[in-house]
Amino acid sequence: MFSVIKVQGTSMVPRLQHGDFVFISRWQRSLKVGDLVVVDHPLYQFIVKRVLEIDDHGLLWVGGENESSLKPQELGWIAPNRLVGKVLFCVCANHTFTISLFNK
C-alpha cells in the first residue's frame, strides 16, 4: 500500500520543504541508515525523519536535517511498529514542480 503525506514545517529543510508531498510505501520494512521514513510518534504524531541508526532489535534512531528539528534525544528510540512507511519519492511544491527520488 502506498500513501501520500504533506510535509509540514521546516525540520527537513533543505531536503524537504514545507508543502512538499512525500510518497511512502507501507510495505517497505527493510530499512538502512540514511533512509527517510514517516513514523507515528507517540508525542508528535506523524513525522518525517532520516534514519540515523538501527539497533539489533529494529529500534530506529531518527533525526531531522537542520537545527530547527527536534533532536534525536527528544524523539527517543522508535519502535518498529511505529513505522508508517519508507519515503520513496517527493513531489516538491515549489514553483518549479519537481520530483525527487530517494534511494530504495
C-alpha positions in Angstrom: 0.0 0.0 0.0 1.2 3.5 -0.8 0.3 6.7 0.9 0.9 10.4 0.3 1.7 12.7 3.2 2.1 16.5 3.0 5.2 17.9 4.7 4.5 20.5 7.4 7.3 22.5 9.0 10.9 23.0 8.3 12.7 20.3 10.2 13.8 18.5 7.0 15.0 21.6 5.0 16.8 21.6 2.7 15.9 18.0 1.7 12.1 18.6 2.1 10.3 21.9 2.2 7.0 22.9 3.9 4.2 21.9 1.5 6.1 19.1 -0.3 4.4 15.8 -0.7 6.1 12.5 0.1 5.0 9.2 -1.3 5.6 6.3 1.2 5.5 2.6 0.9 3.8 1.0 3.9 5.1 -2.4 2.8 8.8 -1.4 2.8 10.2 -2.7 6.0 13.9 -3.3 5.1 15.5 -0.1 6.2 19.0 1.2 6.2 20.8 4.2 7.8 20.1 7.2 5.7 16.6 6.3 4.6 13.8 8.8 5.0 10.8 7.4 6.9 7.5 8.5 8.3 6.8 7.4 11.9 3.8 7.8 14.1 5.5 9.3 17.2 3.5 9.0 20.5 4.0 12.7 21.2 4.5 14.3 17.8 2.2 12.2 15.6 3.3 11.7 12.0 6.8 13.0 11.4 9.2 12.6 8.5 12.8 11.9 9.6 16.1 10.4 8.5 17.2 7.0 9.9 20.4 7.7 11.8 20.8 4.3 13.5 19.0 0.9 13.7 19.7 -1.3 16.8 19.8 -5.1 16.9 16.1 -5.2 17.9 15.0 -3.0 14.9 14.5 0.2 17.0 15.1 3.3 15.0 17.1 6.4 16.0 15.9 9.2 13.7 16.6 12.9 13.2 15.9 15.9 11.1 18.0 17.7 8.6 18.6 21.0 10.4 18.9 22.8 13.7 15.2 23.6 13.9 14.3 19.9 14.1 13.7 18.0 17.2 16.8 16.4 18.4 17.1 12.6 18.3 17.4 12.6 22.1 14.0 14.3 22.3 12.4 11.8 20.0 14.0 8.7 21.6 14.2 5.3 20.0 11.3 4.5 17.7 9.7 1.0 17.9 9.3 -0.8 14.6 5.6 -0.9 15.0 5.5 2.9 14.9 7.0 3.0 11.4 4.3 4.2 8.9 6.5 3.8 5.8 9.6 4.5 3.9 9.7 7.6 1.7 10.1 6.6 -1.9 9.9 10.0 -3.6 8.9 13.6 -3.1 6.8 15.9 -5.2 8.2 19.4 -4.4 5.6 22.0 -4.0 7.7 25.0 -5.1 7.1 26.8 -8.3 9.2 24.5 -10.4 7.3 21.4 -9.6 10.0 18.7 -9.5 10.1 15.1 -8.4 12.9 13.9 -6.2 13.6 10.2 -6.0 15.2 8.7 -2.9 17.3 5.6 -2.7 15.3 2.4 -2.1 
